[in-house]
Amino acid sequence: MSGGVDSAVAAARAVDAGHDVTGVHLALSRAPGTLRTGSRGCCTVEDSRDAWRAADLLGIPYYVWDFSERFQAEVVDDFVAEYAAGRTPNPCLRCNERIKFAALLEKALALGFDAVCTGHYAKVVEGPGGHRELHRAADWAKDQSYVLGVLTAQQLEHVLLPLAETPSKAEVRAEAARRGLSVASKPDSHDICFIPDGDTRGWLAERIPPAEGEIKDAAGAVVGTHPGAHAFTVGQRKGLRIGTPAPDGRPRFVLEIRPKDNEVVVGPREALAVDELRGIRPSWAGRPVPEAEQLLQGPREAGRTSSSFPVLAQVRAHGDPVPARARLELVEGPDTEPVPELVVRLDEPMNGVAPGQSVVLYQGTRVLGQATVSATRSPARPAAGAGGPATGR
């Protein structure tokens, strides 16, 4: 129970369904004042009080579980490390993966609970052969299946999502008001909970030592300097402070971040378009598609690849899915043991995809799984000395 209206109504519906429900609020910071307050965050002291009031009204036990150390290590420190490496992470997705459906679920199962119930807008259904599948919610405008794409088949066996079929957030609020829940009109939380003022660049600057570097165009010419590559992300236009105008006078955008050389590469908007993504650490939300399953069950030999399969690819929580074909490839891993990588060939280009983002794959409403973007290919950017499209990492 985060202290918001969605988790309060989800708990109420679980009680109505006859489940033996216990409310749990996650304390994610030893100094809760460092998390956002009011309508701009979750998991603060005031949120814990809102959750307690909802649990009291529902007549269910209520606890606060301290996951602050694990949250710091698994989400906050990971966020800093990813930016330092020139990648753009999604901390909410990481929190779902490592805290809410890993640490929380592990503890719940160890204590004898059967499932974790949340107020996420997504749907778990029983598919062919009795295997559980993750699907989009009925309300596509509020659908949160993207940030749940990291759930595994085992985790889906222990997840309840009571808001799955709710047609709109307005209905959830109306239901909360009818039930007398004080959070009925509480504004939605948004942005990153552990950055108090919303200034991600300033927050990172306090944790990653500044190091001035060069801003270059796609041809390698120096067009400016920057105070630290971590302050930029692919697709960014504002704040570049480039003194040299582009030859055509058009705006320039961040195309690539090179942390090893502390360089930022800029170029025209059309160079942001990518037609292929590569993803590392792929996972499957339920049973893998047959093409992937066949590869994974065969010999682990680098160079083997699966047949391609049709998907819809999505790289942002509320981004538009793009038709594509995907395949798995086995590549040499860090310890020479071949590991799978995901290759997604887009039917139409996507703009501004950054390494570190998650690409979530769908077939219809079903979530197949996800991977972390490690590289992209842009047909508008010839690779230096290669005569082909560039791949940015």
Stockholm file with secondary structure:
# STOCKHOLM 1.0

chainA/1-393         MSGGVDSAVAAARAVDAGHDVTGVHLALSRAPGTLRTGSRGCCTVEDSRDAWRAADLLGIPYYVWDFSERFQAEVVDDFVAEYAAGRTPNPCLRCNERIKFAALLEKALALGFDAVCTGHYAKVVEGPGGHRELHRAADWAKDQSYVLGVLTAQQLEHVLLPLAETPSKAEVRAEAARRGLSVASKPDSHDICFIPDGDTRGWLAERIPPAEGEIKDAAGAVVGTHPGAHAFTVGQRKGLRIGTPAPDGRPRFVLEIRPKDNEVVVGPREALAVDELRGIRPSWAGRPVPEAEQLLQGPREAGRTSSSFPVLAQVRAHGDPVPARARLELVEGPDTEPVPELVVRLDEPMNGVAPGQSVVLYQGTRVLGQATVSATRSPARPAAGAGGPATGR
#=GR chainA/1-393 SS CCSSHHHHHHHHHHHHTTCCCCEEEEECCSSGGGSCCGGGCSSSHHHHHHHHHHHHHHTCCEEEEECHHHHIIIIIHHHHHHHHTTCCCCHHHHHIIIIIIIIHHHHHHHTTCCCEECCCSEEEEECGGGCEEEEECSCTTTCCTGGGTTCCHHHHTTEECTTTTCCCHHHHHHHHHHHTCTTTTCCCCCSCTTSTTSCHHHHHHTTSCCCCEEEEETTSCEEEEESCGGGCCTTCCTTCCCSSCCTTCCCCEEEEEETTTTEEEEECGGGGEEEEEEEEEEEESSSCCHHHHHHHHSCCCTTCBCCCEEEEEECSTTCCCEEEEEEEEEECCTTSSCEEEEEEEEEEEEESCCTTCEEEEEETTEEEEEEEEEEEEEEEEECTTTSSEEEEC
#=GC SS_cons         CCSSHHHHHHHHHHHHTTCCCCEEEEECCSSGGGSCCGGGCSSSHHHHHHHHHHHHHHTCCEEEEECHHHHIIIIIHHHHHHHHTTCCCCHHHHHIIIIIIIIHHHHHHHTTCCCEECCCSEEEEECGGGCEEEEECSCTTTCCTGGGTTCCHHHHTTEECTTTTCCCHHHHHHHHHHHTCTTTTCCCCCSCTTSTTSCHHHHHHTTSCCCCEEEEETTSCEEEEESCGGGCCTTCCTTCCCSSCCTTCCCCEEEEEETTTTEEEEECGGGGEEEEEEEEEEEESSSCCHHHHHHHHSCCCTTCBCCCEEEEEECSTTCCCEEEEEEEEEECCTTSSCEEEEEEEEEEEEESCCTTCEEEEEETTEEEEEEEEEEEEEEEEECTTTSSEEEEC
//
